[in-house]
Each structure stands twice: as structure tokens, then as C-alpha cells.
Amino acid sequence: MVQAGRIVGDGLGARMRAARIERKVGLRQLAQQIGMSASSLSEFENGKSLPGAERLEALAKALGVELDLRPPEPTGPRFEDWRDFERLDLTPVFRAALDVFVEVGYHAATVRMIADRCGLSMAGVYYHVESKDALLTELLQSAMAELISRCVAADAEAESPDQRVANLVECVILFHTHRQASAVLASTELRSLDEPGRLMHLQLRRQVREIVQSAVEACRDAGRAGTVPATSTATAIVTMCVAVADWYQPGISPSPVEIAREYADLALAMVDARSTGAR
């Protein structure tokens, strides 16, 4: 049932369908009303696709309900200090899935491969999770939830705008080295998520960038004279930090702390960067 006239992001298609049935509106009738094919509307209601924001707003308006696309508050692994990373506490099924997805890729991975890796039958895997897609979605959402929680803690600990940027750079670097497998999975398999899961993941990524952007804007307000827009600067900072997961090799590359120190200097230089006006 739709509660208090509000449709939220979790299970959006099913909730929209419940609202349509409650209002006794036929599938074809609603599809025609908003200029959408009946098959596309059916796929959305069954969680197989996600229309764009304008189409979702049209659906909500036609059904007379309020639409809320805000993602739920992420919950990740608990930690005492944002700099400390213990081994990721995953169940055998999720640990095996993470390893197999990174080794062979999501599309090449099979549930049988995951079952063999963790010593279960295929039925045993399905007892714990409903599908391979659910495994990927949960792994990526859990990783992003942990990153966001650590970024919030790192940001709150800083005592100056410059320290906010430095802390956030260090936090993202530490995450992408200590949680390298999860980070690589997030960067390479986003395309493999179904549309609702992909939208959620992009929203969580945006939260990380917005935290960094807030720190960049604070630096500018405190007197740093960069003229490149804060959004572009924050995007560049996050992008260079995320890319560390692609080349970092434990025991061969510089330590995560050394990388973070160098990248913090680069980030603060980017905060000061001036636009050249070149096309």
C-alpha cells in the first residue's frame, strides 16, 4: 500500500502500481494518458526498467501522489576511526561473489562459480540471496555507504577548510586502496546494474562529490582564489582519487598514506586553479 500519499524510491515501480490499482486506473489507460507504451509501463511496475525523472513526475501527477526520489540513508560497516580499515566483514556468499566478480567480470560470473568458491550448492546460494544481480547491487550499495560514512566523519574532524579537503582526499584514497576490490567493482560494473540500482548508485556517488564540493567552496570563501567552478574542481578531485584503485599494488606502490599526502597537495592546488578561458 502507498502510505500517506507518498511514493518513495525503494520499490518505486511496485508502489506506483499499487497506487494505480488503488485508484482503479487501467495499465493501458495510464500509459496512454502520459504518452508511454503499455509495455514500458509494465516493465517499470515490475522493476525491470526506470523511466526518466520527467516521466516519473508525469506518472505521479496522473495518479495524484507525491513522488520522493531521495535515496534512503546509507548504512555501511561500523568503524571507530575513519582512517582504520579492518578486513571487510562479508558472509561467505558475498565474499565469494566479490572475488569472482572482480576476477572474471560480472557477466562472465555464474552462480555456480560463486557456489563452488564458498563451498555451497547453488540452492544454498539462492537460500541467502535471490539473484546474481542482488549480490552485485548489495555489494556496491554497501561499499558506497561505507565510503559516504567515512567521508562524513573525515569532514567533521577537520578544523579548517584546507584540512577538510586534505581529510576528504585521504579518506577517498584510503578507501580505494584498503577496499580496492569493492572500488574496482564499483568502477567497472556500474553498467551491469539494473536501472533502479544504477540510479541509486549514481545518487550515492553524487553525495561523495557534494561533500568534497562543500569543502572546496569553504576554501574559496576563506580566501583561496581559484576561479574554476567548485563543481568541476570537486569532480576532478574525486576522479583522480578514485582512479588510484586501478593502479595501486600493495607492497609495490607507495603506501596509501604517502599517496594521500601527495594527492592532498594536488587537490589544494586544484582549489587554487584559475580558469584560462581557453576553448
N, C-alpha and C positions, 0 to 999 in steps of 0.2 A: 504493500500500500504506500501511497505517497503521503508523507507526513507534513502537516502544516502548509500544504500548497507549495512546497519547495522541492525541486528536483536537483540532486547533488551529483557530483562526478562519479562516485563509486556505483557501478552497475547502472550507468546512465540509460542505456537502451531499454533494459528491463523496467526501470522506473517510469520511463516515458511511455512504454507500452501499457503499464498499469494505469497511468493517468488517462490514456486514450480509452481503455476498456471501461474505466470508471465513469467516463463521460459519454460512453456509448457511441463512440465515433469509429467508423469502419476504417480499416487499413487503407483501402483504395481511396476512400473519401478524404482522409487526411493527406495522403500523398498528393492527390490532385490539388488540394487546397493550397499547398505550399510549393507546388511545382516540382515535385520529387517523384521518381518512379516508385511503384509499389514494391518492387523487388529490392530497391535500395533501402527503403524504409524498413522492410522486413529484416534485411541484413543488420541494420543498425539496432533494431529492437532485440535481435538475438545475439548481440555482442560481436558480430563479425566485421563491422566497419564503424567508422565515426565520421559523421558529416562535419563540414566546416562550421565555424562559430556563427556565421550569418544564418545558415540553415537550422542550426540548433535553436537560435533565438526565434526563428520563424515557427518552429515546432512548439516551443514553449508558449509563444503568443497565441497560437491557434488553440492550444489546449487550456489556456488561461492559468498557467502555473508559472512560478518564479524559477528561473534557472540559475544554478550556482555551480560554476565550473572550477571553483577553487579546489586544489588537491588537498587531501587530508594531511594533517600534521604528520611528518615522517617520524618513525621511531626506529632507531638503529641500536647497535650493540652499546652496552653501558661502558663508560670509561671514567677513571678518576682524573686523569690529566690528558688534555688533547694531544700532547706530544708522545704519550705512551701507547704503544700498539702491542697487544698480546695476540697470540695466534687466534685467527678468526674462528669463533665457536659455531661450527656448522654441523648439522646432523650428517650421518654417513651418506645419505642420498644427495643432499645438496653439495657436500664436499666433492663427491664423485662427479656430479653434474658440472660443477665449476671447472674441475680439472679436465674433463672430457671436452667441454665446450671450448676451452682455451686451446687445447691440443689439436683438435680436428675441425673446429668450427661448429656453430650451432646446426647448420643444415646437414652436415655430414654425420653429426652425432645421432645416435639412436638410443631409445630407452633400454634396449638390450645391452648396449655398451656401458651405460650407466649402471645397470643392474649387475653386470659382471664386475665392474670396478668396485662396487661396495658390497659384493657378496650376497646379493639378494636375487630372488626371482623377479621377472617382470611384474608379476602380480604383487610382489612385495613392494616394488617401487610405486605402483599405482595405489597401493594402500596409503602411502604417505603423501602423494601428490596426484592431481587429476590428469596432468598432461606435461609434455616436454615444454610447451610454451609457458605453463605456470611456473616451472622451475626457473626458466630464464627471467621471467617477469619478477619473481620474488628475489632472485639474486641481484638483479640490477636495482630494484627499488630499495633493498636493504643496504646496498653499497652507497647509494646516493643519500639515504637517510643518515648513515654514519658520517659521511663527508659533511653534510649540512650541519649536523650537531657539533662536529669538531670545529667547523668554521665559526659557528656562533660563539663557542667557548673561547676560541683564539681571539676573536674580535673583541669580546668583552674584557679580556685580560689586559689589552693594550692601554697605555696611559697617554698616548699621543697619536695624532693622525698618521705620522710616519710609521709608528710602531704597529698600528692597525694593518697597514699594507704589508709590512715585514712579517707580522704574525700570520696573516692570511696566506701569503706566499709559502711560508714554511709549512703551514698546515696542509695545503694542497700538495706540496712536494712530498711531505711525509706520507700522506695517504696514498699517493700514486707510486710510491716505492714499497712501503710496507704492505699495501693491499694491491700489489701490482696485477695479480691475476684478475681481480674484480675490476680494476681500472681498465685493463686491456679489453675485457669482455664488454664493458660499457661503451668503449670507443669503437669496437669493431662490429658489435651485434645489435646496435640500435635499430638497424633496418629490419632485423628479424622479429622484432616485437609486433604484435598485432596493434591496430591503430589506437585503441584506448590506452594500452600500455605505453606505446610510443609517445603519445601526447603527455601522459603523466611524467615520463622520464624527461622530456624536454622542459616541462614546467619545473621539475626539480633542478635541472641544470641551470635554468634561468635564476633560480633562487641563489645559487652559488655566485653567479655573476653579479647579481644585485647586491649581495653582501660586499663583494670587492668594490663595486662601483660606489657604494656608500662611503667606503674608506678613501677612495680616490677623490671624491667630492669634498670630503673633510680636509684632505691635504690641500686642495685648491683653495678652500675657504680660509685655511690657515696661512696662505701666502705663497704656496708653490704656483709658479706662473705658467704652467703648461696650457696650451690652447687646443690640443686635440680633445674632442669631446670625451667626457668621462665614460660614456657607454663604450666607445671604441677602445679607450685605454684599458678599461676593465676586461673587455673581451680579449684583447691581446695578452694581457697578463695571465688570465685563466688559461688561454690556449697554450701559451708557452709552458706553463706548469703542468698541464695535463699531458703534454707530449713527452714528458720525462718517462712515463711508463713504457713508451715504445722502445727506448734505447737503454734504460737503466739495467745494469748487470751487477747483482750483489757480489761483492768481493773484487770486482774489476773496475767498475765505475767509481768516481768519488763518492764519499759517504753521503747519505741523504741530508745530513746537517750541512756539509760543505756545499752541496748543490743548492740548498735552500738559502744559504748566506749569499752566494753569487747571484741567484735569481732575485733575491730581495733588492740587491743593488740595481739590477737591471730594471725591476719594476718601478723603483723610485725614480730612476732616470726617465722611464716612460711617463710617469706622472708629470715630470717637468717638460716633456717634449712639446715643441711648438710646431704648429702646422706650417708647412712650406707653401701651401696654396697651389702646389703642382697638381696638374690634372693627370 
